[in-house]
């Protein structure tokens, strides 16, 4: 069992598995839904994984091996090591998408690698979009569909914007100083500004940063300027004992609040003006109402949103399920909760000893992608009844007791 403060992003050195298998075929759905979340009766990849009934899977990548394309070709560079946080970004015109994945390799050998899929979900490309960075752990998407990758690298760690379509990369102003940065999120529904951006730091007194770009940054006609132009402001979350919170320009006040309430903050998401983030040391989930400026905290030990259907509804909206990964320990699983707050294990990683990460869904919700960190084994999952997952995801993680 991991000790409090342990860095769950580190690999376990698992040995390589077999190369990807053949492209799956999809039968038409003629008998209705057959997906049974939690009925772990379907083995996959030689029993390395146990899937819920009505699912299938395919191994796509292994660290150090060339990625095999469905047209018979292969990548010109090998798959990056220590695959971690990731997102799916839609191609702007052809119906395909990108799976943009961090590499948590250290000493300047990290970065971001991207798998390219066509509209049928076939692998047609792989490339490194960002290189020369260190310990790229988590991150998050922007509302203009780019990926922000966060370095967990002490005083040298920053956040980098990556556009897998154009190849654009740039160091952002999302954070002011170097740190062990973990995850990134945005709020584009604030009535006072066009958008604000939030970053967590995985250290005992790492403050939660709110960055507000200068108004001019939104008006240049170039979205890349939003996170790179000067003149923005950095503020830090301060939680008050009465259940309210403030944003302070004092970094030390933010650090003190983090040390008291939320040491080692990790995953973060903003959904409908509700900001969710996790303290991995305390194994607690914080929910901030950004409009009312109030906060509540619940445990993640029994599973994220345990017996909290109101919170589930805030996150999933019209979706059927909320999916999230498990953090720490030897369990390598993917979990879900329905709108009633009921808990299910969707995928169990019997053949793995490292955590799951990089959970993402294709734009049409037909494919789910998950990385098993130890050897950068990225899998694609789908429902065999031909229906979509009808899912949302939260960039937070469940904790076992």
Residue pairs with C-beta under 8 A, 6 or more apart in sequence:
1 328
1 329
1 400
2 8
2 328
2 329
4 264
4 280
4 281
5 204
5 263
5 264
5 280
5 281
6 328
7 152
7 202
8 280
8 327
8 328
8 355
9 82
9 84
9 104
9 135
9 137
9 138
9 152
9 357
9 373
10 104
11 81
11 82
11 104
11 354
11 373
11 374
11 375
12 353
12 354
12 373
12 374
13 374
14 352
14 353
14 354
14 372
14 374
14 375
15 375
16 62
16 63
16 64
16 65
16 375
17 45
17 48
17 59
17 62
17 351
17 375
17 377
18 45
18 46
18 59
18 62
19 59
19 62
19 65
19 68
20 58
20 59
20 60
20 61
20 67
20 68
20 123
21 45
21 58
21 59
23 58
23 70
23 122
24 56
24 58
24 382
26 382
26 384
26 386
27 384
27 386
28 386
29 385
29 386
29 387
31 385
32 385
33 54
33 383
33 385
33 387
34 53
34 54
34 383
34 384
34 385
35 52
35 53
35 54
35 55
35 383
35 384
35 385
35 387
36 52
36 53
36 54
37 52
37 321
37 336
37 338
37 344
37 346
38 52
38 344
38 345
38 346
39 52
39 53
40 50
40 51
40 52
40 53
40 345
40 348
41 50
41 52
41 53
42 50
42 51
42 52
42 53
42 54
42 55
42 56
43 49
43 50
43 51
44 50
44 51
44 55
44 56
44 57
44 379
45 57
45 59
45 351
45 379
46 351
47 350
47 351
48 349
48 350
48 351
48 352
49 57
49 347
49 348
49 349
49 350
49 351
49 379
50 347
50 348
50 350
51 57
51 346
51 347
51 381
52 344
52 345
52 346
52 347
54 383
54 384
54 385
55 346
55 347
55 381
55 382
55 383
55 384
56 381
56 382
56 384
57 347
57 379
57 380
57 381
57 382
58 379
58 380
59 377
59 378
59 379
60 67
60 115
60 123
60 369
60 378
60 379
60 380
61 67
61 79
61 83
61 115
61 126
61 376
61 377
61 378
62 79
62 375
62 376
62 377
63 78
63 79
63 80
63 81
63 82
63 83
63 375
63 376
63 377
64 78
64 79
64 81
65 78
65 79
66 74
66 75
66 76
66 77
66 78
66 79
67 74
67 75
67 78
67 79
67 115
67 123
67 126
68 74
68 123
69 75
69 122
69 123
69 124
69 125
70 122
70 123
70 124
71 122
71 124
75 125
75 126
75 127
77 126
77 127
77 128
79 113
79 126
79 376
79 378
80 101
80 103
80 105
80 111
80 113
80 128
80 376
81 103
81 104
81 105
81 109
81 376
82 103
82 104
82 105
82 110
82 373
82 376
83 101
83 102
83 103
83 104
83 113
83 357
83 358
83 371
83 373
83 376
83 377
83 378
84 101
84 102
84 103
84 104
84 136
84 137
84 138
84 357
84 358
84 371
84 373
85 101
85 102
85 136
85 137
85 138
85 139
85 149
85 150
85 183
85 357
85 358
85 395
86 99
86 100
86 101
86 102
86 357
86 358
86 359
86 360
86 369
86 371
87 99
87 100
87 139
87 140
87 141
87 147
87 360
88 97
88 98
88 99
88 100
88 360
88 361
88 362
88 363
88 369
89 97
89 98
89 100
89 141
89 145
89 146
89 147
89 164
89 165
90 96
90 97
90 98
90 145
90 363
91 97
91 98
91 165
92 145
92 165
94 118
94 119
95 118
95 119
96 116
96 117
96 118
96 119
96 124
97 117
97 362
97 363
98 114
98 115
98 116
98 117
98 164
98 165
99 114
99 115
99 117
99 358
99 360
99 369
99 378
100 112
100 113
100 114
100 129
100 147
100 162
100 164
101 112
101 113
101 114
101 115
101 358
101 371
101 378
102 110
102 111
102 112
102 136
102 137
102 138
102 139
102 149
102 358
103 109
103 110
103 111
103 112
103 113
103 136
103 376
104 110
104 135
104 136
104 137
104 152
104 373
105 111
105 134
105 135
106 134
106 135
106 153
107 134
108 132
108 133
108 134
109 134
110 133
110 134
110 135
110 136
110 151
111 128
111 129
111 130
111 131
111 132
111 133
111 136
111 149
112 128
112 129
112 130
112 133
112 136
112 147
112 149
112 160
112 162
112 169
113 126
113 127
113 128
113 129
114 125
114 126
114 127
114 128
114 129
114 162
114 164
115 123
115 125
115 126
115 378
116 123
116 124
116 125
116 126
116 127
116 164
117 123
117 124
117 362
117 367
118 124
121 362
121 366
121 367
121 380
121 382
129 162
129 163
129 164
129 167
129 169
130 136
130 149
130 160
130 162
130 169
133 149
133 151
133 153
133 160
134 151
134 153
134 156
134 157
135 151
135 152
135 153
135 157
136 149
136 150
136 151
136 152
136 160
137 150
137 151
137 152
137 181
137 182
137 202
138 150
138 152
138 181
138 182
138 183
138 184
138 200
138 266
138 267
138 395
139 147
139 148
139 149
139 150
139 159
139 183
139 184
140 147
140 148
140 183
140 184
140 185
140 186
140 268
140 269
140 395
141 147
141 148
141 186
142 148
142 161
142 186
142 223
142 226
142 227
143 186
143 188
143 195
144 223
144 226
146 161
146 162
146 163
146 168
146 223
146 224
147 161
147 162
147 163
147 164
148 159
148 160
148 161
148 162
148 172
148 174
148 184
148 227
149 159
149 160
149 161
149 162
150 157
150 158
150 159
150 160
150 181
150 182
150 183
150 184
150 199
151 157
151 158
151 159
151 160
151 181
152 180
152 181
152 182
152 202
153 178
153 180
154 178
154 179
154 180
155 177
155 178
155 179
156 178
157 178
157 179
157 180
157 181
158 171
158 172
158 175
158 178
158 181
159 171
159 172
159 174
159 175
159 181
159 184
159 199
160 169
160 170
160 171
160 172
161 168
161 169
161 170
161 171
161 172
161 224
161 227
161 228
162 168
162 169
163 169
163 224
168 224
170 224
170 227
170 228
171 228
172 227
172 228
173 211
173 213
173 227
173 228
173 229
173 230
173 232
174 184
174 197
174 199
174 209
174 211
174 227
175 181
175 199
175 209
175 211
175 234
176 209
176 234
176 251
177 251
179 201
179 203
179 206
180 201
180 202
180 203
180 206
181 199
181 200
181 201
181 202
182 199
182 200
182 201
182 202
182 265
182 266
182 267
182 268
183 199
183 200
183 266
183 267
183 268
183 277
183 395
184 197
184 198
184 199
184 268
185 197
185 198
185 268
185 269
185 270
185 275
185 395
186 195
186 196
186 197
186 198
186 270
187 195
187 196
187 197
187 198
187 270
187 273
187 275
187 290
188 194
188 195
189 272
189 273
190 196
190 273
190 290
193 212
193 215
194 215
194 218
195 213
195 218
195 226
196 210
196 211
196 212
197 210
197 211
197 212
197 213
197 227
198 208
198 209
198 210
198 211
198 268
198 270
198 275
199 208
199 209
199 211
199 268
200 206
200 208
200 265
200 266
200 267
200 268
200 277
201 207
201 208
201 209
201 258
201 265
202 264
202 265
202 266
202 280
203 263
203 264
204 258
204 259
204 263
204 264
204 281
205 255
205 256
205 258
205 259
205 263
206 255
206 258
206 263
206 264
206 265
207 236
207 237
207 251
207 254
207 255
207 257
207 258
208 236
208 237
208 254
208 258
208 262
208 265
208 268
208 277
209 234
209 235
209 236
209 254
210 234
210 235
210 236
210 237
210 247
211 227
211 232
211 233
211 234
212 232
212 233
212 235
213 226
213 227
213 229
213 231
213 232
214 229
214 230
214 231
214 232
216 229
216 231
217 225
217 226
217 227
217 229
217 231
217 232
218 226
220 229
233 249
234 249
234 251
235 247
235 248
235 249
235 254
236 247
236 248
236 249
236 250
236 251
236 253
236 254
236 255
236 257
237 245
237 247
237 254
237 257
237 258
237 288
238 245
238 246
238 247
238 248
238 253
238 254
238 256
238 257
239 245
239 257
239 260
239 261
239 262
239 286
239 295
240 246
243 294
243 295
243 296
244 293
244 294
244 295
245 288
245 293
245 294
245 295
246 293
248 254
258 265
261 279
261 286
261 297
262 277
262 279
262 282
262 284
262 286
263 279
263 281
263 282
264 279
264 280
264 281
265 277
265 278
265 279
265 280
266 277
266 278
266 279
266 280
266 327
266 396
266 397
267 276
267 277
267 278
267 394
267 395
267 396
267 397
268 275
268 276
268 277
268 278
268 395
268 396
269 275
269 276
269 277
269 315
269 394
269 395
269 396
270 276
270 290
271 314
271 315
271 317
271 394
272 314
272 317
273 289
273 290
273 291
274 287
274 288
274 289
274 290
274 314
274 315
275 286
275 287
275 288
275 290
276 285
276 286
276 287
276 288
276 315
276 394
276 396
277 285
277 286
277 288
277 396
278 284
278 285
278 286
278 300
278 304
278 327
278 396
278 397
279 286
280 327
280 328
280 397
280 399
283 299
283 300
283 301
283 399
284 297
284 298
284 299
284 300
285 297
285 298
285 299
285 300
285 304
285 305
285 396
286 295
286 296
286 297
287 295
287 296
287 297
287 298
287 311
288 294
288 295
289 295
298 305
298 306
298 308
298 311
299 306
300 306
300 396
300 397
300 398
300 399
301 399
301 400
301 401
302 401
303 335
303 337
303 343
303 398
304 324
304 335
304 337
304 394
304 396
304 397
304 398
305 311
305 312
305 315
305 322
305 337
305 341
306 341
306 343
307 341
308 341
309 339
309 340
309 341
312 322
312 337
312 338
312 339
312 340
312 341
313 339
315 322
315 392
315 394
316 322
316 339
316 392
317 392
319 390
319 391
319 392
320 338
320 339
320 390
320 391
321 336
321 337
321 338
321 389
321 390
321 391
321 392
322 336
322 337
322 338
322 391
322 392
322 393
322 394
323 334
323 335
323 336
323 346
323 359
323 361
323 368
323 389
323 391
323 392
323 393
323 394
324 334
324 335
324 336
324 359
324 393
324 394
324 396
324 397
324 398
325 333
325 334
325 335
325 355
325 356
325 357
325 359
325 370
325 397
325 398
326 332
326 333
326 334
326 335
326 355
326 356
326 397
326 398
326 399
326 400
327 355
327 397
327 398
327 399
328 355
328 399
328 400
329 355
329 400
330 353
331 349
331 355
331 400
332 348
332 349
332 352
332 353
332 354
332 355
332 356
332 372
333 345
333 346
333 347
333 348
333 349
333 356
334 345
334 346
334 347
334 356
334 359
334 368
334 370
335 343
335 344
335 345
335 346
335 398
336 343
336 344
336 345
336 346
336 391
337 343
337 344
338 344
347 356
347 370
347 381
349 356
349 372
352 372
352 374
352 377
353 374
354 372
354 373
354 374
354 375
355 373
356 370
356 371
356 372
356 373
357 370
357 371
357 373
358 369
358 370
358 371
358 378
359 368
359 369
359 370
359 393
360 368
360 369
360 393
361 367
361 368
361 369
361 389
361 391
361 393
362 368
362 369
364 388
365 388
365 389
365 390
365 391
366 382
366 383
366 388
366 389
367 380
367 381
367 382
368 380
368 381
368 382
368 389
368 391
369 378
369 379
369 380
369 381
370 378
370 379
370 381
371 377
371 378
371 379
372 378
372 379
383 389
